[in-house]
Amino acid sequence: MDTQLMSRDWWPSPAKLNLFLHILGRLDSGYHQLQSLFQILDYGDRLAFDINRSSTVQLDTHIVGVAHDDNLIVRAARLLKPHAATDAGVRIFLDKQLPMGGGIGGGSSNAATTLVALNHLWQCNLTEDALAELGLSLGADVPIFVRGRTAFANGVGEELTPAPLAPCWYLVVNPGVHVSTGEVFSLPELPRNTPALSWASYSFENTRNDCQQIVCDHYPEVANLLHWLVHYAPSRMTGTGACVFATFTDQNEASEVQAKLPAEWTSFVAKGVNLSPLQQKLQDVIAASDMN
């Protein structure tokens, strides 16, 4: 690995899974009323922040197909900037591991990590609630990463109830296609009338992903992946896709199935965690600064 990469102070930007996704209806605002269970993973991207007083926000890592000023990382930093205690500037570096358009929250997680890290580094001193509110203006999934806890979600995804889960391992597989969330939610045949579920009655078996069938109909690559994976373990598409996950109680079992995957699919094995690596990093940084 590049020495410069190793020497930077990296902040985690973890992936998430939607263990289920129910669409209850459509709001007058155009947003959809959802229920979901967000599972934070111990795997993802990472970001580093070089603080300066240039008053500018610069992302040094180019993402193909995304203009610099449109990147959620840049937008999050600029959104937070008026709250900084000093004349704040920053150069941001991204070590990208998560696929775009995969339904595992890469962009939203990047935005949340930017908000959480710069809130500390710029001494903004905003509360978690205030950061989550800022994050919601960037995207419905950003608050879950700001709060950093596995959670049962209602509303457009912003009403979060902590929902600790037993340890579980996931094989997450990307079929190599990009699925547009906006496109999926605009399709007229998308189910929009699933009855509300109480968290107390949740089980994997009595839930589903309301987007899964419609995505499979439009993207045969996702359908083929699900057909392959379900033979080995309970499997489901996450979010609006395209990634699919299989659940395991044992890491070795997940790795054994991963080794059998066809070469054209990329994948990773990760553990579900109840506290985000980002929140753990923040706690460690605060504890270290308190000792100095």
Phi, psi and omega in degrees: 000147177305132182301322180296321177298317182294327187277346182287155176270101188268141176249129183294148174226081193285160173279166172225161170239145164267105181294334166210165178211108178252138177252113186273332182173185180240132181275162179300333180288349184099339176290160179259142175276121189239160161227140181202164172240111181272119175254116176283141179250163180266025183222144177172201174280181171208152182231149175234148187230117174262105184282138176213183181245034182280348185069009180246154175248120184230120173266116185276351181255116182278133175253122183301129177087359180236118177294146184310310186285346178270347182295135182299332177296311180294317180297321179295315180298317181291329177293324182277335190308319180298343181268358184289148182284339183233178175288089197273136170221164181198143165253129186244137179239136183240126172258098190271122177239330186275140179288148174279144180069026183262350181080014180246013167084021185306305182294318179296320179294320176301317179296317181294318178298320177299314180297312184293314182293313183288333174301323177280311187290327178270359179057046179285328178061031174283147178287165176300320178299317180294320177295320179296322178293317174300316181298324181298329179290344178266332181173150186296333183270350184297318181302326181297324179282328176297316182283328168071030178227139174304132192209151171272129189242142174230180179075226174268010181114001186262345179273103192247132175240120179308134184220076181301137181240155175295150181305138182208150178249145184232135167262116182252125187235135179252119181282357174090019175240154180256122179252127180276121178300316180300320179296315182298314183287348179268348184291130184295332183276002178295131177299136182221028184220030179289132180297148178296148182241140173271145181302325182296335183260007183292138161211156180300324186289331183261019177232174180203180170250111183294344179271347192297310185294319182292324176292319178298324179294326183266338183231091182300337178298322178290318179299317180296319179297313179299317180300322180288314191286327186293344177290341185255330184193162174304128189224154183198152172285146178257138179057224175265016178083179015264354185290148178235144180236152172238143186256139181220150174269351185228132181297320182297321178297318178298317181293325179295318178291321178303320182295339181269354184297142172302149189296335185283349179260134174264155188200167169209156175251131182218157177262138173285133182233149179273340174240127183297144171303332177294315179294324177295320177299314180300316179299318181294319181294317179295318179297320179293320180291329178292332182280339183275000000 
